[in-house]
Amino acid sequence: MGIRVKSNLKKILDERNISIRQLASMTDLKFETLRRLYNDDTKQYQRDTIGRICEILEIKIGDILILIEDGTEENHQS
């Protein structure tokens, strides 16, 4: 098994009690783009999208994008 990037947006938003729609309104990003990140269904990560989320939520890129072993949900942050 390899290592892959996983979106941690669901955990961040759930901890802050922020909905995807609320984040879309705060960031002016498309709901569907954020929904895919929230559900970890994104195939590519757009720099501007990740940057805007980090800016609005006051987090670092390593908070939203984490490394995991492919096929598991165990976090292997670096």
N, CA, C, O and CB atoms as a CASP TS submission, in Angstrom:
PFRMAT TS
TARGET T0000
AUTHOR 0000-0000-0000
METHOD Language model
MODEL 1
PARENT N/A
ATOM      1  N   MET     1       0.835  -1.189   0.000  1.00  0.00           N
ATOM      2  CA  MET     1       0.000   0.000   0.000  1.00  0.00           C
ATOM      3  C   MET     1       0.876   1.247   0.000  1.00  0.00           C
ATOM      4  O   MET     1       1.973   1.255   0.559  1.00  0.00           O
ATOM      5  CB  MET     1      -0.948   0.001   1.213  1.00  0.00           C
ATOM      6  N   GLY     2       0.368   2.301  -0.639  1.00  0.00           N
ATOM      7  CA  GLY     2       1.079   3.564  -0.690  1.00  0.00           C
ATOM      8  C   GLY     2       0.488   4.580   0.263  1.00  0.00           C
ATOM      9  O   GLY     2      -0.428   4.298   1.036  1.00  0.00           O
ATOM     10  N   ILE     3       1.039   5.752   0.177  1.00  0.00           N
ATOM     11  CA  ILE     3       0.546   6.864   0.989  1.00  0.00           C
ATOM     12  C   ILE     3      -0.199   7.818   0.071  1.00  0.00           C
ATOM     13  O   ILE     3       0.211   8.041  -1.068  1.00  0.00           O
ATOM     14  CB  ILE     3       1.714   7.597   1.739  1.00  0.00           C
ATOM     15  N   ARG     4      -1.295   8.382   0.570  1.00  0.00           N
ATOM     16  CA  ARG     4      -2.059   9.336  -0.219  1.00  0.00           C
ATOM     17  C   ARG     4      -2.439  10.543   0.642  1.00  0.00           C
ATOM     18  O   ARG     4      -2.403  10.502   1.872  1.00  0.00           O
ATOM     19  CB  ARG     4      -3.321   8.669  -0.807  1.00  0.00           C
ATOM     20  N   VAL     5      -2.799  11.603  -0.053  1.00  0.00           N
ATOM     21  CA  VAL     5      -3.265  12.819   0.620  1.00  0.00           C
ATOM     22  C   VAL     5      -4.752  12.668   0.912  1.00  0.00           C
ATOM     23  O   VAL     5      -5.512  12.182   0.075  1.00  0.00           O
ATOM     24  CB  VAL     5      -2.993  14.095  -0.251  1.00  0.00           C
ATOM     25  N   LYS     6      -5.157  13.086   2.099  1.00  0.00           N
ATOM     26  CA  LYS     6      -6.567  13.032   2.514  1.00  0.00           C
ATOM     27  C   LYS     6      -6.986  14.404   3.005  1.00  0.00           C
ATOM     28  O   LYS     6      -6.238  15.078   3.713  1.00  0.00           O
ATOM     29  CB  LYS     6      -6.794  11.958   3.625  1.00  0.00           C
ATOM     30  N   SER     7      -8.181  14.809   2.625  1.00  0.00           N
ATOM     31  CA  SER     7      -8.734  16.061   3.128  1.00  0.00           C
ATOM     32  C   SER     7      -9.259  15.859   4.552  1.00  0.00           C
ATOM     33  O   SER     7      -9.987  14.908   4.834  1.00  0.00           O
ATOM     34  CB  SER     7      -9.862  16.576   2.197  1.00  0.00           C
ATOM     35  N   ASN     8      -8.878  16.759   5.423  1.00  0.00           N
ATOM     36  CA  ASN     8      -9.301  16.726   6.820  1.00  0.00           C
ATOM     37  C   ASN     8     -10.376  17.790   7.083  1.00  0.00           C
ATOM     38  O   ASN     8     -10.642  18.136   8.234  1.00  0.00           O
ATOM     39  CB  ASN     8      -8.089  16.943   7.753  1.00  0.00           C
ATOM     40  N   LEU     9     -10.993  18.307   6.005  1.00  0.00           N
ATOM     41  CA  LEU     9     -11.954  19.395   6.140  1.00  0.00           C
ATOM     42  C   LEU     9     -13.174  18.996   6.967  1.00  0.00           C
ATOM     43  O   LEU     9     -13.675  19.806   7.747  1.00  0.00           O
ATOM     44  CB  LEU     9     -12.397  19.862   4.772  1.00  0.00           C
ATOM     45  N   LYS    10     -13.656  17.781   6.816  1.00  0.00           N
ATOM     46  CA  LYS    10     -14.829  17.326   7.577  1.00  0.00           C
ATOM     47  C   LYS    10     -14.584  17.470   9.076  1.00  0.00           C
ATOM     48  O   LYS    10     -15.413  18.027   9.796  1.00  0.00           O
ATOM     49  CB  LYS    10     -15.166  15.856   7.233  1.00  0.00           C
ATOM     50  N   LYS    11     -13.452  16.969   9.536  1.00  0.00           N
ATOM     51  CA  LYS    11     -13.129  17.029  10.964  1.00  0.00           C
ATOM     52  C   LYS    11     -13.041  18.480  11.442  1.00  0.00           C
ATOM     53  O   LYS    11     -13.550  18.821  12.510  1.00  0.00           O
ATOM     54  CB  LYS    11     -11.803  16.296  11.247  1.00  0.00           C
ATOM     55  N   ILE    12     -12.391  19.328  10.644  1.00  0.00           N
ATOM     56  CA  ILE    12     -12.231  20.732  11.021  1.00  0.00           C
ATOM     57  C   ILE    12     -13.580  21.432  11.117  1.00  0.00           C
ATOM     58  O   ILE    12     -13.863  22.110  12.105  1.00  0.00           O
ATOM     59  CB  ILE    12     -11.334  21.456  10.015  1.00  0.00           C
ATOM     60  N   LEU    13     -14.410  21.269  10.091  1.00  0.00           N
ATOM     61  CA  LEU    13     -15.718  21.929  10.108  1.00  0.00           C
ATOM     62  C   LEU    13     -16.624  21.370  11.188  1.00  0.00           C
ATOM     63  O   LEU    13     -17.334  22.127  11.850  1.00  0.00           O
ATOM     64  CB  LEU    13     -16.391  21.793   8.760  1.00  0.00           C
ATOM     65  N   ASP    14     -16.613  20.055  11.379  1.00  0.00           N
ATOM     66  CA  ASP    14     -17.449  19.445  12.423  1.00  0.00           C
ATOM     67  C   ASP    14     -17.053  19.954  13.805  1.00  0.00           C
ATOM     68  O   ASP    14     -17.917  20.231  14.636  1.00  0.00           O
ATOM     69  CB  ASP    14     -17.339  17.909  12.376  1.00  0.00           C
ATOM     70  N   GLU    15     -15.743  20.080  14.055  1.00  0.00           N
ATOM     71  CA  GLU    15     -15.269  20.574  15.356  1.00  0.00           C
ATOM     72  C   GLU    15     -15.705  22.013  15.598  1.00  0.00           C
ATOM     73  O   GLU    15     -15.940  22.418  16.736  1.00  0.00           O
ATOM     74  CB  GLU    15     -13.743  20.474  15.441  1.00  0.00           C
ATOM     75  N   ARG    16     -15.810  22.776  14.524  1.00  0.00           N
ATOM     76  CA  ARG    16     -16.181  24.195  14.638  1.00  0.00           C
ATOM     77  C   ARG    16     -17.672  24.431  14.415  1.00  0.00           C
ATOM     78  O   ARG    16     -18.144  25.567  14.465  1.00  0.00           O
ATOM     79  CB  ARG    16     -15.385  25.019  13.641  1.00  0.00           C
ATOM     80  N   ASN    17     -18.398  23.359  14.172  1.00  0.00           N
ATOM     81  CA  ASN    17     -19.839  23.456  13.928  1.00  0.00           C
ATOM     82  C   ASN    17     -20.156  24.411  12.769  1.00  0.00           C
ATOM     83  O   ASN    17     -21.061  25.242  12.851  1.00  0.00           O
ATOM     84  CB  ASN    17     -20.556  23.923  15.202  1.00  0.00           C
ATOM     85  N   ILE    18     -19.376  24.262  11.679  1.00  0.00           N
ATOM     86  CA  ILE    18     -19.568  25.056  10.471  1.00  0.00           C
ATOM     87  C   ILE    18     -20.046  24.121   9.365  1.00  0.00           C
ATOM     88  O   ILE    18     -19.460  23.059   9.155  1.00  0.00           O
ATOM     89  CB  ILE    18     -18.248  25.800  10.056  1.00  0.00           C
ATOM     90  N   SER    19     -21.098  24.506   8.661  1.00  0.00           N
ATOM     91  CA  SER    19     -21.603  23.691   7.559  1.00  0.00           C
ATOM     92  C   SER    19     -20.824  24.011   6.279  1.00  0.00           C
ATOM     93  O   SER    19     -20.124  25.021   6.196  1.00  0.00           O
ATOM     94  CB  SER    19     -23.123  23.932   7.350  1.00  0.00           C
ATOM     95  N   ILE    20     -20.960  23.143   5.302  1.00  0.00           N
ATOM     96  CA  ILE    20     -20.330  23.385   4.008  1.00  0.00           C
ATOM     97  C   ILE    20     -20.898  24.662   3.398  1.00  0.00           C
ATOM     98  O   ILE    20     -20.151  25.464   2.838  1.00  0.00           O
ATOM     99  CB  ILE    20     -20.540  22.180   3.055  1.00  0.00           C
ATOM    100  N   ARG    21     -22.198  24.855   3.499  1.00  0.00           N
ATOM    101  CA  ARG    21     -22.833  26.069   2.958  1.00  0.00           C
ATOM    102  C   ARG    21     -22.307  27.334   3.645  1.00  0.00           C
ATOM    103  O   ARG    21     -22.085  28.354   2.994  1.00  0.00           O
ATOM    104  CB  ARG    21     -24.362  25.987   3.118  1.00  0.00           C
ATOM    105  N   GLN    22     -22.112  27.258   4.960  1.00  0.00           N
ATOM    106  CA  GLN    22     -21.566  28.407   5.674  1.00  0.00           C
ATOM    107  C   GLN    22     -20.149  28.712   5.186  1.00  0.00           C
ATOM    108  O   GLN    22     -19.802  29.873   4.973  1.00  0.00           O
ATOM    109  CB  GLN    22     -21.569  28.151   7.195  1.00  0.00           C
ATOM    110  N   LEU    23     -19.336  27.679   5.011  1.00  0.00           N
ATOM    111  CA  LEU    23     -17.972  27.884   4.533  1.00  0.00           C
ATOM    112  C   LEU    23     -17.982  28.455   3.119  1.00  0.00           C
ATOM    113  O   LEU    23     -17.174  29.327   2.797  1.00  0.00           O
ATOM    114  CB  LEU    23     -17.182  26.564   4.571  1.00  0.00           C
ATOM    115  N   ALA    24     -18.887  27.972   2.276  1.00  0.00           N
ATOM    116  CA  ALA    24     -18.997  28.500   0.914  1.00  0.00           C
ATOM    117  C   ALA    24     -19.297  30.003   0.957  1.00  0.00           C
ATOM    118  O   ALA    24     -18.724  30.775   0.188  1.00  0.00           O
ATOM    119  CB  ALA    24     -20.103  27.746   0.122  1.00  0.00           C
ATOM    120  N   SER    25     -20.176  30.403   1.837  1.00  0.00           N
ATOM    121  CA  SER    25     -20.521  31.809   1.979  1.00  0.00           C
ATOM    122  C   SER    25     -19.338  32.621   2.507  1.00  0.00           C
ATOM    123  O   SER    25     -19.107  33.743   2.057  1.00  0.00           O
ATOM    124  CB  SER    25     -21.722  31.964   2.908  1.00  0.00           C
ATOM    125  N   MET    26     -18.606  32.072   3.438  1.00  0.00           N
ATOM    126  CA  MET    26     -17.455  32.766   4.034  1.00  0.00           C
ATOM    127  C   MET    26     -16.305  32.925   3.043  1.00  0.00           C
ATOM    128  O   MET    26     -15.564  33.907   3.106  1.00  0.00           O
ATOM    129  CB  MET    26     -16.968  32.009   5.267  1.00  0.00           C
ATOM    130  N   THR    27     -16.151  31.977   2.139  1.00  0.00           N
ATOM    131  CA  THR    27     -14.991  31.941   1.243  1.00  0.00           C
ATOM    132  C   THR    27     -15.289  32.368  -0.184  1.00  0.00           C
ATOM    133  O   THR    27     -14.361  32.628  -0.950  1.00  0.00           O
ATOM    134  CB  THR    27     -14.424  30.570   1.223  1.00  0.00           C
ATOM    135  N   ASP    28     -16.549  32.447  -0.557  1.00  0.00           N
ATOM    136  CA  ASP    28     -16.954  32.683  -1.947  1.00  0.00           C
ATOM    137  C   ASP    28     -16.500  31.559  -2.875  1.00  0.00           C
ATOM    138  O   ASP    28     -16.316  31.776  -4.073  1.00  0.00           O
ATOM    139  CB  ASP    28     -16.392  34.012  -2.437  1.00  0.00           C
ATOM    140  N   LEU    29     -16.320  30.358  -2.324  1.00  0.00           N
ATOM    141  CA  LEU    29     -15.988  29.175  -3.119  1.00  0.00           C
ATOM    142  C   LEU    29     -17.274  28.404  -3.408  1.00  0.00           C
ATOM    143  O   LEU    29     -18.258  28.531  -2.680  1.00  0.00           O
ATOM    144  CB  LEU    29     -14.946  28.268  -2.380  1.00  0.00           C
ATOM    145  N   LYS    30     -17.257  27.621  -4.454  1.00  0.00           N
ATOM    146  CA  LYS    30     -18.437  26.862  -4.844  1.00  0.00           C
ATOM    147  C   LYS    30     -18.733  25.762  -3.827  1.00  0.00           C
ATOM    148  O   LYS    30     -17.832  25.082  -3.336  1.00  0.00           O
ATOM    149  CB  LYS    30     -18.248  26.259  -6.242  1.00  0.00           C
ATOM    150  N   PHE    31     -20.029  25.609  -3.526  1.00  0.00           N
ATOM    151  CA  PHE    31     -20.473  24.575  -2.596  1.00  0.00           C
ATOM    152  C   PHE    31     -19.963  23.198  -3.023  1.00  0.00           C
ATOM    153  O   PHE    31     -19.459  22.434  -2.200  1.00  0.00           O
ATOM    154  CB  PHE    31     -22.004  24.566  -2.499  1.00  0.00           C
ATOM    155  N   GLU    32     -20.096  22.889  -4.307  1.00  0.00           N
ATOM    156  CA  GLU    32     -19.715  21.560  -4.799  1.00  0.00           C
ATOM    157  C   GLU    32     -18.221  21.300  -4.605  1.00  0.00           C
ATOM    158  O   GLU    32     -17.832  20.180  -4.273  1.00  0.00           O
ATOM    159  CB  GLU    32     -20.082  21.418  -6.281  1.00  0.00           C
ATOM    160  N   THR    33     -17.398  22.290  -4.802  1.00  0.00           N
ATOM    161  CA  THR    33     -15.955  22.157  -4.577  1.00  0.00           C
ATOM    162  C   THR    33     -15.688  21.826  -3.116  1.00  0.00           C
ATOM    163  O   THR    33     -14.899  20.933  -2.809  1.00  0.00           O
ATOM    164  CB  THR    33     -15.209  23.454  -4.980  1.00  0.00           C
ATOM    165  N   LEU    34     -16.344  22.543  -2.223  1.00  0.00           N
ATOM    166  CA  LEU    34     -16.163  22.308  -0.790  1.00  0.00           C
ATOM    167  C   LEU    34     -16.757  20.973  -0.358  1.00  0.00           C
ATOM    168  O   LEU    34     -16.207  20.300   0.514  1.00  0.00           O
ATOM    169  CB  LEU    34     -16.794  23.438   0.013  1.00  0.00           C
ATOM    170  N   ARG    35     -17.872  20.590  -0.961  1.00  0.00           N
ATOM    171  CA  ARG    35     -18.484  19.298  -0.627  1.00  0.00           C
ATOM    172  C   ARG    35     -17.529  18.159  -0.969  1.00  0.00           C
ATOM    173  O   ARG    35     -17.386  17.209  -0.199  1.00  0.00           O
ATOM    174  CB  ARG    35     -19.828  19.116  -1.379  1.00  0.00           C
ATOM    175  N   ARG    36     -16.882  18.257  -2.119  1.00  0.00           N
ATOM    176  CA  ARG    36     -15.926  17.205  -2.503  1.00  0.00           C
ATOM    177  C   ARG    36     -14.745  17.152  -1.537  1.00  0.00           C
ATOM    178  O   ARG    36     -14.278  16.070  -1.179  1.00  0.00           O
ATOM    179  CB  ARG    36     -15.418  17.440  -3.939  1.00  0.00           C
ATOM    180  N   LEU    37     -14.269  18.308  -1.122  1.00  0.00           N
ATOM    181  CA  LEU    37     -13.180  18.331  -0.134  1.00  0.00           C
ATOM    182  C   LEU    37     -13.652  17.761   1.200  1.00  0.00           C
ATOM    183  O   LEU    37     -12.938  16.986   1.836  1.00  0.00           O
ATOM    184  CB  LEU    37     -12.651  19.770   0.062  1.00  0.00           C
ATOM    185  N   TYR    38     -14.843  18.141   1.615  1.00  0.00           N
ATOM    186  CA  TYR    38     -15.423  17.680   2.880  1.00  0.00           C
ATOM    187  C   TYR    38     -15.542  16.155   2.889  1.00  0.00           C
ATOM    188  O   TYR    38     -15.246  15.508   3.894  1.00  0.00           O
ATOM    189  CB  TYR    38     -16.808  18.328   3.109  1.00  0.00           C
ATOM    190  N   ASN    39     -15.977  15.591   1.767  1.00  0.00           N
ATOM    191  CA  ASN    39     -16.168  14.136   1.669  1.00  0.00           C
ATOM    192  C   ASN    39     -14.929  13.391   1.188  1.00  0.00           C
ATOM    193  O   ASN    39     -14.977  12.182   0.964  1.00  0.00           O
ATOM    194  CB  ASN    39     -17.313  13.836   0.739  1.00  0.00           C
ATOM    195  N   ASP    40     -13.828  14.103   1.030  1.00  0.00           N
ATOM    196  CA  ASP    40     -12.560  13.535   0.560  1.00  0.00           C
ATOM    197  C   ASP    40     -12.736  12.851  -0.792  1.00  0.00           C
ATOM    198  O   ASP    40     -12.202  11.766  -1.021  1.00  0.00           O
ATOM    199  CB  ASP    40     -12.005  12.535   1.587  1.00  0.00           C
ATOM    200  N   ASP    41     -13.487  13.493  -1.684  1.00  0.00           N
ATOM    201  CA  ASP    41     -13.724  12.980  -3.032  1.00  0.00           C
ATOM    202  C   ASP    41     -12.971  13.774  -4.094  1.00  0.00           C
ATOM    203  O   ASP    41     -13.183  13.564  -5.289  1.00  0.00           O
ATOM    204  CB  ASP    41     -15.207  12.998  -3.340  1.00  0.00           C
ATOM    205  N   THR    42     -12.102  14.675  -3.676  1.00  0.00           N
ATOM    206  CA  THR    42     -11.384  15.528  -4.613  1.00  0.00           C
ATOM    207  C   THR    42     -10.237  14.763  -5.257  1.00  0.00           C
ATOM    208  O   THR    42      -9.464  14.086  -4.578  1.00  0.00           O
ATOM    209  CB  THR    42     -10.859  16.784  -3.906  1.00  0.00           C
ATOM    210  N   LYS    43     -10.140  14.881  -6.570  1.00  0.00           N
ATOM    211  CA  LYS    43      -9.046  14.232  -7.314  1.00  0.00           C
ATOM    212  C   LYS    43      -7.820  15.131  -7.379  1.00  0.00           C
ATOM    213  O   LYS    43      -6.686  14.652  -7.358  1.00  0.00           O
ATOM    214  CB  LYS    43      -9.501  13.868  -8.737  1.00  0.00           C
ATOM    215  N   GLN    44      -8.057  16.450  -7.458  1.00  0.00           N
ATOM    216  CA  GLN    44      -6.983  17.435  -7.513  1.00  0.00           C
ATOM    217  C   GLN    44      -7.277  18.538  -6.509  1.00  0.00           C
ATOM    218  O   GLN    44      -8.433  18.878  -6.257  1.00  0.00           O
ATOM    219  CB  GLN    44      -6.825  18.018  -8.946  1.00  0.00           C
ATOM    220  N   TYR    45      -6.223  19.085  -5.947  1.00  0.00           N
ATOM    221  CA  TYR    45      -6.365  20.163  -4.982  1.00  0.00           C
ATOM    222  C   TYR    45      -5.903  21.462  -5.624  1.00  0.00           C
ATOM    223  O   TYR    45      -4.731  21.609  -5.972  1.00  0.00           O
ATOM    224  CB  TYR    45      -5.561  19.867  -3.689  1.00  0.00           C
ATOM    225  N   GLN    46      -6.825  22.400  -5.778  1.00  0.00           N
ATOM    226  CA  GLN    46      -6.490  23.697  -6.357  1.00  0.00           C
ATOM    227  C   GLN    46      -5.822  24.571  -5.293  1.00  0.00           C
ATOM    228  O   GLN    46      -6.336  24.720  -4.185  1.00  0.00           O
ATOM    229  CB  GLN    46      -7.760  24.395  -6.926  1.00  0.00           C
ATOM    230  N   ARG    47      -4.680  25.140  -5.644  1.00  0.00           N
ATOM    231  CA  ARG    47      -3.923  25.957  -4.698  1.00  0.00           C
ATOM    232  C   ARG    47      -4.747  27.109  -4.146  1.00  0.00           C
ATOM    233  O   ARG    47      -4.716  27.380  -2.946  1.00  0.00           O
ATOM    234  CB  ARG    47      -2.674  26.495  -5.359  1.00  0.00           C
ATOM    235  N   ASP    48      -5.487  27.791  -5.023  1.00  0.00           N
ATOM    236  CA  ASP    48      -6.270  28.936  -4.581  1.00  0.00           C
ATOM    237  C   ASP    48      -7.370  28.521  -3.605  1.00  0.00           C
ATOM    238  O   ASP    48      -7.656  29.233  -2.641  1.00  0.00           O
ATOM    239  CB  ASP    48      -6.879  29.649  -5.781  1.00  0.00           C
ATOM    240  N   THR    49      -7.980  27.373  -3.859  1.00  0.00           N
ATOM    241  CA  THR    49      -9.054  26.871  -2.989  1.00  0.00           C
ATOM    242  C   THR    49      -8.498  26.551  -1.609  1.00  0.00           C
ATOM    243  O   THR    49      -9.048  26.991  -0.599  1.00  0.00           O
ATOM    244  CB  THR    49      -9.724  25.615  -3.604  1.00  0.00           C
ATOM    245  N   ILE    50      -7.415  25.788  -1.561  1.00  0.00           N
ATOM    246  CA  ILE    50      -6.812  25.415  -0.277  1.00  0.00           C
ATOM    247  C   ILE    50      -6.328  26.663   0.458  1.00  0.00           C
ATOM    248  O   ILE    50      -6.512  26.790   1.668  1.00  0.00           O
ATOM    249  CB  ILE    50      -5.637  24.423  -0.488  1.00  0.00           C
ATOM    250  N   GLY    51      -5.717  27.567  -0.272  1.00  0.00           N
ATOM    251  CA  GLY    51      -5.230  28.807   0.331  1.00  0.00           C
ATOM    252  C   GLY    51      -6.345  29.627   0.951  1.00  0.00           C
ATOM    253  O   GLY    51      -6.195  30.151   2.055  1.00  0.00           O
ATOM    254  N   ARG    52      -7.461  29.742   0.249  1.00  0.00           N
ATOM    255  CA  ARG    52      -8.599  30.525   0.754  1.00  0.00           C
ATOM    256  C   ARG    52      -9.200  29.885   2.003  1.00  0.00           C
ATOM    257  O   ARG    52      -9.538  30.581   2.960  1.00  0.00           O
ATOM    258  CB  ARG    52      -9.677  30.665  -0.332  1.00  0.00           C
ATOM    259  N   ILE    53      -9.332  28.566   1.992  1.00  0.00           N
ATOM    260  CA  ILE    53      -9.863  27.862   3.167  1.00  0.00           C
ATOM    261  C   ILE    53      -8.941  28.073   4.365  1.00  0.00           C
ATOM    262  O   ILE    53      -9.404  28.367   5.467  1.00  0.00           O
ATOM    263  CB  ILE    53     -10.027  26.345   2.873  1.00  0.00           C
ATOM    264  N   CYS    54      -7.640  27.922   4.147  1.00  0.00           N
ATOM    265  CA  CYS    54      -6.673  28.117   5.237  1.00  0.00           C
ATOM    266  C   CYS    54      -6.741  29.537   5.783  1.00  0.00           C
ATOM    267  O   CYS    54      -6.685  29.749   6.994  1.00  0.00           O
ATOM    268  CB  CYS    54      -5.246  27.812   4.753  1.00  0.00           C
ATOM    269  N   GLU    55      -6.864  30.505   4.881  1.00  0.00           N
ATOM    270  CA  GLU    55      -6.939  31.903   5.288  1.00  0.00           C
ATOM    271  C   GLU    55      -8.180  32.165   6.138  1.00  0.00           C
ATOM    272  O   GLU    55      -8.082  32.761   7.211  1.00  0.00           O
ATOM    273  CB  GLU    55      -6.942  32.813   4.061  1.00  0.00           C
ATOM    274  N   ILE    56      -9.337  31.728   5.669  1.00  0.00           N
ATOM    275  CA  ILE    56     -10.598  31.996   6.371  1.00  0.00           C
ATOM    276  C   ILE    56     -10.679  31.247   7.704  1.00  0.00           C
ATOM    277  O   ILE    56     -11.132  31.805   8.703  1.00  0.00           O
ATOM    278  CB  ILE    56     -11.786  31.606   5.485  1.00  0.00           C
ATOM    279  N   LEU    57     -10.241  29.988   7.721  1.00  0.00           N
ATOM    280  CA  LEU    57     -10.331  29.186   8.945  1.00  0.00           C
ATOM    281  C   LEU    57      -9.123  29.369   9.864  1.00  0.00           C
ATOM    282  O   LEU    57      -9.084  28.830  10.970  1.00  0.00           O
ATOM    283  CB  LEU    57     -10.474  27.722   8.589  1.00  0.00           C
ATOM    284  N   GLU    58      -8.133  30.143   9.387  1.00  0.00           N
ATOM    285  CA  GLU    58      -6.909  30.401  10.153  1.00  0.00           C
ATOM    286  C   GLU    58      -6.228  29.096  10.551  1.00  0.00           C
ATOM    287  O   GLU    58      -5.937  28.850  11.721  1.00  0.00           O
ATOM    288  CB  GLU    58      -7.223  31.233  11.406  1.00  0.00           C
ATOM    289  N   ILE    59      -5.985  28.268   9.531  1.00  0.00           N
ATOM    290  CA  ILE    59      -5.310  26.999   9.719  1.00  0.00           C
ATOM    291  C   ILE    59      -4.132  26.911   8.755  1.00  0.00           C
ATOM    292  O   ILE    59      -4.004  27.721   7.837  1.00  0.00           O
ATOM    293  CB  ILE    59      -6.287  25.819   9.510  1.00  0.00           C
ATOM    294  N   LYS    60      -3.288  25.933   8.972  1.00  0.00           N
ATOM    295  CA  LYS    60      -2.148  25.684   8.087  1.00  0.00           C
ATOM    296  C   LYS    60      -2.529  24.599   7.089  1.00  0.00           C
ATOM    297  O   LYS    60      -3.463  23.831   7.317  1.00  0.00           O
ATOM    298  CB  LYS    60      -0.882  25.269   8.900  1.00  0.00           C
ATOM    299  N   ILE    61      -1.803  24.546   5.993  1.00  0.00           N
ATOM    300  CA  ILE    61      -2.086  23.552   4.960  1.00  0.00           C
ATOM    301  C   ILE    61      -2.007  22.132   5.521  1.00  0.00           C
ATOM    302  O   ILE    61      -2.755  21.255   5.090  1.00  0.00           O
ATOM    303  CB  ILE    61      -1.110  23.709   3.791  1.00  0.00           C
ATOM    304  N   GLY    62      -1.115  21.902   6.469  1.00  0.00           N
ATOM    305  CA  GLY    62      -0.981  20.585   7.090  1.00  0.00           C
ATOM    306  C   GLY    62      -2.154  20.201   7.973  1.00  0.00           C
ATOM    307  O   GLY    62      -2.297  19.039   8.353  1.00  0.00           O
ATOM    308  N   ASP    63      -2.993  21.173   8.301  1.00  0.00           N
ATOM    309  CA  ASP    63      -4.202  20.878   9.074  1.00  0.00           C
ATOM    310  C   ASP    63      -5.298  20.322   8.178  1.00  0.00           C
ATOM    311  O   ASP    63      -6.075  19.463   8.595  1.00  0.00           O
ATOM    312  CB  ASP    63      -4.701  22.135   9.794  1.00  0.00           C
ATOM    313  N   ILE    64      -5.356  20.812   6.953  1.00  0.00           N
ATOM    314  CA  ILE    64      -6.440  20.409   6.047  1.00  0.00           C
ATOM    315  C   ILE    64      -6.057  19.233   5.164  1.00  0.00           C
ATOM    316  O   ILE    64      -6.911  18.408   4.840  1.00  0.00           O
ATOM    317  CB  ILE    64      -6.850  21.577   5.178  1.00  0.00           C
ATOM    318  N   LEU    65      -4.800  19.136   4.768  1.00  0.00           N
ATOM    319  CA  LEU    65      -4.338  18.022   3.937  1.00  0.00           C
ATOM    320  C   LEU    65      -3.365  17.185   4.744  1.00  0.00           C
ATOM    321  O   LEU    65      -2.310  17.664   5.159  1.00  0.00           O
ATOM    322  CB  LEU    65      -3.671  18.530   2.622  1.00  0.00           C
ATOM    323  N   ILE    66      -3.727  15.933   4.963  1.00  0.00           N
ATOM    324  CA  ILE    66      -2.900  15.030   5.758  1.00  0.00           C
ATOM    325  C   ILE    66      -2.523  13.810   4.918  1.00  0.00           C
ATOM    326  O   ILE    66      -3.160  13.524   3.905  1.00  0.00           O
ATOM    327  CB  ILE    66      -3.642  14.597   7.052  1.00  0.00           C
ATOM    328  N   LEU    67      -1.495  13.105   5.342  1.00  0.00           N
ATOM    329  CA  LEU    67      -1.064  11.886   4.660  1.00  0.00           C
ATOM    330  C   LEU    67      -1.558  10.667   5.421  1.00  0.00           C
ATOM    331  O   LEU    67      -1.430  10.586   6.643  1.00  0.00           O
ATOM    332  CB  LEU    67       0.472  11.847   4.518  1.00  0.00           C
ATOM    333  N   ILE    68      -2.124   9.722   4.682  1.00  0.00           N
ATOM    334  CA  ILE    68      -2.557   8.457   5.273  1.00  0.00           C
ATOM    335  C   ILE    68      -2.086   7.323   4.382  1.00  0.00           C
ATOM    336  O   ILE    68      -1.788   7.526   3.204  1.00  0.00           O
ATOM    337  CB  ILE    68      -4.105   8.414   5.458  1.00  0.00           C
ATOM    338  N   GLU    69      -2.020   6.130   4.949  1.00  0.00           N
ATOM    339  CA  GLU    69      -1.748   4.952   4.130  1.00  0.00           C
ATOM    340  C   GLU    69      -2.985   4.671   3.296  1.00  0.00           C
ATOM    341  O   GLU    69      -4.102   4.647   3.813  1.00  0.00           O
ATOM    342  CB  GLU    69      -1.361   3.713   5.010  1.00  0.00           C
ATOM    343  N   ASP    70      -2.780   4.457   2.006  1.00  0.00           N
ATOM    344  CA  ASP    70      -3.888   4.192   1.100  1.00  0.00           C
ATOM    345  C   ASP    70      -4.667   2.974   1.582  1.00  0.00           C
ATOM    346  O   ASP    70      -4.085   1.929   1.874  1.00  0.00           O
ATOM    347  CB  ASP    70      -3.378   3.978  -0.342  1.00  0.00           C
ATOM    348  N   GLY    71      -5.978   3.119   1.662  1.00  0.00           N
ATOM    349  CA  GLY    71      -6.830   2.017   2.102  1.00  0.00           C
ATOM    350  C   GLY    71      -7.135   2.024   3.578  1.00  0.00           C
ATOM    351  O   GLY    71      -7.849   1.145   4.061  1.00  0.00           O
ATOM    352  N   THR    72      -6.604   3.010   4.324  1.00  0.00           N
ATOM    353  CA  THR    72      -6.883   3.103   5.744  1.00  0.00           C
ATOM    354  C   THR    72      -7.344   4.515   6.077  1.00  0.00           C
ATOM    355  O   THR    72      -7.214   5.421   5.254  1.00  0.00           O
ATOM    356  CB  THR    72      -5.643   2.719   6.575  1.00  0.00           C
ATOM    357  N   GLU    73      -7.865   4.702   7.242  1.00  0.00           N
ATOM    358  CA  GLU    73      -8.231   6.016   7.717  1.00  0.00           C
ATOM    359  C   GLU    73      -7.265   6.482   8.805  1.00  0.00           C
ATOM    360  O   GLU    73      -7.465   7.541   9.401  1.00  0.00           O
ATOM    361  CB  GLU    73      -9.665   6.011   8.237  1.00  0.00           C
ATOM    362  N   GLU    74      -6.236   5.709   9.061  1.00  0.00           N
ATOM    363  CA  GLU    74      -5.259   6.076  10.076  1.00  0.00           C
ATOM    364  C   GLU    74      -4.413   7.239   9.574  1.00  0.00           C
ATOM    365  O   GLU    74      -3.928   7.215   8.442  1.00  0.00           O
ATOM    366  CB  GLU    74      -4.367   4.869  10.443  1.00  0.00           C
ATOM    367  N   ASN    75      -4.235   8.254  10.410  1.00  0.00           N
ATOM    368  CA  ASN    75      -3.484   9.445  10.023  1.00  0.00           C
ATOM    369  C   ASN    75      -1.997   9.211  10.190  1.00  0.00           C
ATOM    370  O   ASN    75      -1.548   8.692  11.212  1.00  0.00           O
ATOM    371  CB  ASN    75      -3.925  10.657  10.847  1.00  0.00           C
ATOM    372  N   HIS    76      -1.240   9.599   9.181  1.00  0.00           N
ATOM    373  CA  HIS    76       0.224   9.591   9.232  1.00  0.00           C
ATOM    374  C   HIS    76       0.685  10.964   8.816  1.00  0.00           C
ATOM    375  O   HIS    76       1.193  11.155   7.711  1.00  0.00           O
ATOM    376  CB  HIS    76       0.845   8.476   8.311  1.00  0.00           C
ATOM    377  N   GLN    77       0.506  11.929   9.713  1.00  0.00           N
ATOM    378  CA  GLN    77       0.861  13.303   9.371  1.00  0.00           C
ATOM    379  C   GLN    77       2.358  13.461   9.313  1.00  0.00           C
ATOM    380  O   GLN    77       3.110  12.827  10.053  1.00  0.00           O
ATOM    381  CB  GLN    77       0.268  14.285  10.375  1.00  0.00           C
ATOM    382  N   SER    78       2.772  14.340   8.397  1.00  0.00           N
ATOM    383  CA  SER    78       4.194  14.682   8.330  1.00  0.00           C
ATOM    384  C   SER    78       4.360  16.170   8.206  1.00  0.00           C
ATOM    385  O   SER    78       5.486  16.662   8.136  1.00  0.00           O
ATOM    386  CB  SER    78       4.879  13.977   7.159  1.00  0.00           C
TER
END
